[in-house]
């Protein structure tokens, strides 16, 4: 049994590092297509612009469904998971406080 199961907390969300790596690769790709544009003919410029548009489309998406939105949702899941652990820790701490109060009450 996992600690998440013991405390009735959802499983740990997936790591976001692969998503960030993918976002960085898309941004670097777009930047690479934008360099040395002054040495290109019109056809190559059009091709580069299409590749930049494709990279940025994957990154920011259309109507908010790109990789950045996926990263935002993953971060929200991690934040919520952390909050659940924080709340669970407070509850565990309060159990100890109440136990001490009861123990002290019984001693009097």
N, C-alpha and C positions, 0 to 999 in steps of 0.2 A: 504494500500500500504506500502511495506517495504522500508527502506532506500536504500536497494540494488536495488530495482526497480526504485526508484526515480533517483538514480545516474547511472543506467544502469550497475550495477555490478552483477556478478553471485552470487547466494546464498552462504552463509557461508558453507565451506566444513565441513564434519563430523569430530568429535573429533577423535584424534588418540590414546587417552588413552586406549580404549579397545584393539587396535592392539598391543600396547606396553605391556599391561597386558598379552596378549596371547603369545607374544614373550618371555616374562619373564618366563611364566609357562612352555613353551617348553624347554627353557634353564635349568630351575630348574629340570625338568623331566629328561633331558639327564644327568645332573650332578648326580641326584639321582641314575640312573642306573649305573653310573660309580663308585660309592662308594662301598667299601667292596668287590671288585672284587676278592681279594685274597682268599676269603672264598668260592668261587663258584667252582662247578665242570664244566667240559667242556660244557655240555649242557646248564647250566644256563648262562655261559659266552656268548655263542652264542645268547641266548635269549636276554641278556642285550645289546649286540652289535647291534642286530637287532632293539631293541627299541631306542637305541641312534641314529642309522642311521635314523630311522623313524622321531624322534623328530627334528634332525638337517635337514633332508630333508624338513620337513614342514617349518622350520625356514628360511633356506637359499634357498631352492628350487633347482630345477634342471634347469639349463640354465636360471637362474635369475627370476624365477617365484614364489618365496617363499614369506613368510610373510615380510621379511626385504624389499623386493622390493615393496610390497604393502605399507609399512610404508613410504618408500622413495617417492613414488608417492603421497601419502596423504600429506606429508610435502611440496612437490612441489606445490600442489594445495593451501595449506594454505599460502605459501610464495607468490604465484601469486595473491591470493585474497587480501592479505595485501598490495601488491604493487598497486593494482587497487584502494584501499582505499587511499593510500598515494598520488597517482596521482590525485584522485578526490579532496582530501583536498587541494592540491596545486592549482587546478583550482578554487576552491571556494575562496581560499585566494586571488588569482589574480583578481577575480571578485571584491572583496572588494577594492583592491589597485586601479584598474581602476575606480571604482565608486568614490573613494576619489579624484583621479586626475581630473575626469570630474567635480566633484563638485567644486574643487578648481579653475578649469579653468572657470567655469560659474560664479564664484564669482568675477573674475577679470574684 
